[in-house]
Amino acid sequence: MKVTNIKAIPYRLPIRRDFGWAGLHVGIGNFVLIRVRTDEGLEGLGEAVPLAEWGGDHNRRAGETQETVVHVVEDLLRPHLVGEDALDVERITARMDAVVRGHSYAKAAIDIALHDLLGKKAGLPLYKVLGGAFRDAVPVAHMVGLMPPEEAVEEAAAAIADGVSSLQVKGGVDPSRDETVVGALRERFGPEVWLRLDANQGYGEVSSAVRILRRMEPMGLNFVEQPVSGVRQLAQVRHEVRTPIIADESCWDAQDALECVQYEAMDAISIYLAKAGGIAGARKVAAVAWAAGLPCDVNGSIESGVGNAANVHFAIATPAVSLPCVIPVTAPAGTAPFATAGHYFEDDIVTRAFGVTQDSALLPPEGAGLGVEIDDEKLERFRVDHGR
């Protein structure tokens, strides 16, 4: 099944409210849809969620934008991928890496589209192609963005009222605010609510991060995500505090995961399909984590329906993904099952809402491949041109 064309279409979704985190300046909701067409008439869908200011430890990874993703996909990668067998995902991955270094978000979008084609060719949901269901549904952790304490507690309370029992609280800018929010949430909801604080590398030097986290230890955080920048620094913090540590910015691909394991830098890994260059790379990260006995979640930059479908299929099929995942509850306008939990966008370009269980976990779309269809009218409405 030969690749005949690849298109990259930038678009922007309307957000329910502002959701910020340390270091984020442009806000969420900016995407690039990838459409890989083949000589058999099948089309694979993929998605990139580029962030210009997000680049991992010590800015070693380049941030990407809608413009760079479109350019890399259409101008640099497409000429080398047209004519390739769309089912040879690992071969195409190697070819992309040979053509252009970095740009993992752009490559991940193509990888997702190729996996969508694998499922469509087989006539199976993607999680079946990835080895079948290890779990039936994906527990969701609602992200509480950088907002004043009163608003943060209200947002969290609304999400818990919707039925979720896990929260990711964004922090890292003002430690006293973080302590206030975490303390208020633990006091109000008790130990039944799973609390994860994400500092996005914002607690500075190792010594200051240790002081901050030790003050919060009586509050019973379940995890702290990426309090500092750097694998060695993360390891130092981990060995000085009792709260388990999640590696995010420090762990992009399998090589990073292996380094984190060698330095004993974390207790869990946050896997992004985009950081790893797609599903193929994310499976390698999960394999390292599984071998090291480390739990994972699936996280990201709050994807729209196409990217989130890939998240859910990957999480369903991957044994290492045992933590609540910070991913949306995808739904077009007027169909959202929750008012707050996982509800980041007012609309989506997919035609159907994802199913949820009675305990508010996400179910995978059951069609072939990703199992989603695009509402082309909405895609055109939300499309942004960028002069191309």
N, C-alpha and C positions, 0 to 999 in steps of 0.2 A: 504494500500500500504506500505509494509514493507521495511525498509532500509536493503540492503544486503551488501553494501560495501561503504567505503568512501576513496577517494584517494586525496592526496595533492601534487601538482606538482609546484615546484618553477621555475620561468622564469624571464627574463629581456628583456625589450624592448629598442631599440635604441632611444635616445632622439634627438629632433631637435636642441636644444642648452641647455646649462646649465641653470637650474632654481633653484635658491637657496633661502632660507629664514633664518631668525635668528635662530640659534641652529641646523640647518640641516647640517650634515657632509657627508652623504653617497650619496646624490642626489636622484632624483626621478627615477622611472622606474623599481623597483623591486617588484615582485608580487608572490602570490601563488594561483594557480587555484585549486578549490575544485570541485570534481566530486562525487556526491552522487547517487549511483545506487540503484534501487528498484526491487522487485520481479515482477513488471508489465512491466519491460523493459524500464521504463522511467529513464532519467538521469537528475538530477538537477545540475546547474552550479553556483558556487559562487567564490568570489575572496577576498583575503586579500592583503592590501598594507602596510606591516609592516615597522615601523620606529624605530630603536633601541634607538634613542636619544629623542624621543617625548613621554612625559608622563604626560602632564597636569600640574596643579598648584602644585608648590613646590615638583615636582617629586613624587607625590602621586600615579601616575599610572605608571606601568612598561612599558617600551618600548619593542617592539616585533621585531623579525627578521624573515627572511625566514626560518631559521633553527628552531626557537622556534615554529612557526606556524605549520610546518610540524610535529614536535614532538608532540605538543599538540593535533593536529587533529588526527593523525594516531595512536599514542601510548597511549594517555590518554582518548580521547573522543570516538574514533571509537568503542572500545570494549563495551562501554556502550550504544551506539546508534544503533548498528546493531540489527535488530529485532523490533525496535520501528516503530510505524506507522508514516510515513513521513509527513502525513497531520496534525499531532498534534504538531504544531509549538511551542505553548506556553508550552506544556508538555516537549518537547525536550529542550527548553530554560532553564526551571527549572532544568532539569536533567544535562545539561552542567554546570550550576552554582553550582550544588551540587558536581560534580566530580572534578572541578578545579576552583579556585578563579581567578578573573581577566582574562587576555588574551582575551580581548573583540574583538580584530581584528580576531583572529582565530575563535571565536564563531560567529562573524558576517558573515564570509565566509560561514559557514555551514548554518546559518539562511537564507542567500541569496539563497543558493542552494535549501533549503526547500521551499522558496517562489516561486522559479522557478518551482518546482514540483507542487505546488498548481495550478499555472496557466496552466501548461501542462496537469494536470489531468482534469481541467475544460475546456480546449480548449480555454482559453481566455488570452489576454495580461495581464500582472501582474497588471497594473493600474486598470483594471476592477475588479480584485479580491480584490484590496484594497479599493473598493468603487466607482470606476469609475473616469472619468476625471473631475477634478475641473477646470483645464485650459487645453488648447490645446497644448501648447508648453512651453519650459523652457528657459527664457532669460539667456544668458551666460555672465558672467563677465570674461574677460581675465586676467590671472595672469601675472603681470610684476615682474620678480624675482629680487633678490638682484644683481644689476648690476650698473655700473657707470651711472651718470645722462644722458649723451648723448645716451648711449645704451638703457637705460630705456625709454627715450622719443621716440627713433626710434621704439622700440618694441611696445610701446603703439600706436604710429601713424599707424603702419602697421596693428595692430588689428582693429583699428577704420576704416581704409580703407577697411577692410574686411566686415564691416557692424555692428560690435558690438558697443554698446554705453555705456558699463559699464566696469570699470577697477578695479582690486585689485592690489595695489602697495605694494610690500613687503618692509618692513623697519625694524627699531628697532636696527640696529647696529651703524649707524652714523646719528644722528638726523639732522645735517646740510645737508647731502645728501638727506634725506627724504624731507626736506623743499624745497630744490632746485628742486627735481623731481616733487613734487606736485604743486609747484608754476608754473613751466614750463608747465605742462600739463593743468592746469587751464587757464593760459594765452593763450596757443595755441588753446585749444578746447572749451573754454568758459563753461557756466553752463549746456550746453546740455549733456555733458559727466558726467556720474555717477562715482564719485571717492571714493574709499574705501582704506584707508591705514591700512595695517596689520603689527603691530609691533611685533607680536609673543612674547609678554611679555618683549620686549627688552628695555623699557624705565625706568627700574630700580625702584626706590622708587616713592611713590605717588607724592611728591613735584616736582621731576624732570620731571615726566610725565606730570604734570599739566603745568609746564613752557613750555615744548616742544609743547604741543597741543594748548596752548593759542597763541603761536607765529604763528601757522598754521591756526588759526580760520579765519583770513581774506581771506584765500584761498578757503573757502567754501567746505571743505570736507563733503561728504554726511554721511560717517561713519568712525570711527576709531575702528579697531578690536584689542582687547586684548592688550592694551598698557602696562599693568603690570600683575604680577602674584598674584592670590588670589582673592576670591570673595569680601571680605571686602575692600581690596585695590582697586579693580575695582569700587566698589560702591563709594569710596571716590573720585576717579578721576571723575567719572560720575557727581557727584554733584558740581564739581569745574569747569567744562568746558561746552561749549555750543554744541560741536560736539557730535552727538549720538554715543553710544558705542555698539559694538557687542561683546558678550561673545563667546569665542571658547574654549581655554584650560580650562577655568573655568567651562564649562558645557559639561559633557559627557553623563550623563544619566538623567532620569526623576527626581531623587533625587537631582542631581546638579541643574537642571532647577528650581526646587521648591525653593532651597536655594537662587539661584540668584534672583528669584522673590521676596522672602522675604526680601532680603537686598537691593532691588531696584538697582541692580548692573549693569544693562544693558538696552538698548533700543531694542535689537534684539538678536537672538540666531543663531549661526552657527551650523547646525546639520550635524554630520557625521554619516553615517550608522555604520561605524566601531567603533566609540567612544561608541555608544549606544549598541553595541553587535549585531547589525543587524537591519532589517526593523521593527521587532516587538518592539524593544526598542526605535527606532527612532520615531515610531508613538506615543509612550508615551511622549517623549520629546516634540513633536509637539502639543500634547494635552494640556500639561502644558502651552506652549507658547500661544496657541489659547485661553485658558481660561483667561490668563493674558493680552490678547490684544497685544501680541508682535509678530512682523513679524519675519520670519526665512529665511535663505537660506539653500541650500544643498551644502556642501563643502566636502573636503576630502584631500587625499594626491595625487591627480591627478591619478585617476584610469585608468586601461585599459578597453577594451570594455565590459567585463562581469560586473565588478563593476560599470562602468558608466551606463550601462543599468539599474541596480538597482537604481542608483541615479535618473535617468530620470523618471522611473515609479513612484518612491516614490514622487518626486516633482510634477508630473502631478496630483496625487491623493490626495495631502495633502493641505488643505486650508491655513494653516499657512505659507506655503512656498511662500512668495510673493516678495522676494528680488531676484535680479540677482544672479545666482549660479556659483561658481567657480569650474566648471567641464569641462572636455575636450569635444571637438567635435570629437568623435571617428571615425577613418577611417583607413582601411588598406592602405599599400603603394600604392601611385598613385591614390587614390580616395578621398583625403581630399578636402572638398569644399572651405577651406580657406588656404591661405598661412601661416597665423600667428594666427589668432583668434582661441583659443582653441586647437591649433595644437602644442602639446608637444612631440609627439612621431612620428618617421618616419614610423612606421608600427604597426600592432596590430595582435592579434591572432583570432579575430572575422572575419567572411568572408565578411561582408558588412558594408559600412559606414552608420552612422546614418543620417537620414534626417534632413534638416534645412528649416526654413521658409524664406520668402523674407526679413524679418527683423532679420535674423541670430539667431533665437531661435531654440533650439533642439526639435525634434519630437521623440516620443517613438518608439522603434522597435515594429512592429505590430504582430509578431508571438506569439504563445502561450508562457506563462511564460515571461521570460526576452526577448524572441524574437531574441536571438542571437545563432549562430552556431560557433563552434570552427574549425579553420583550423589546423588540427592535424599536418600537415607537418611543419607549422610555429611554432606551440607549441614545437615541437621536436627541431627545429632549435634554438629557444630562451631559451630552457630549461637550467637550471643550476642544477648541480648534488648534491653538498654539501655532497658527500660521501655516499649517501643512495642508 
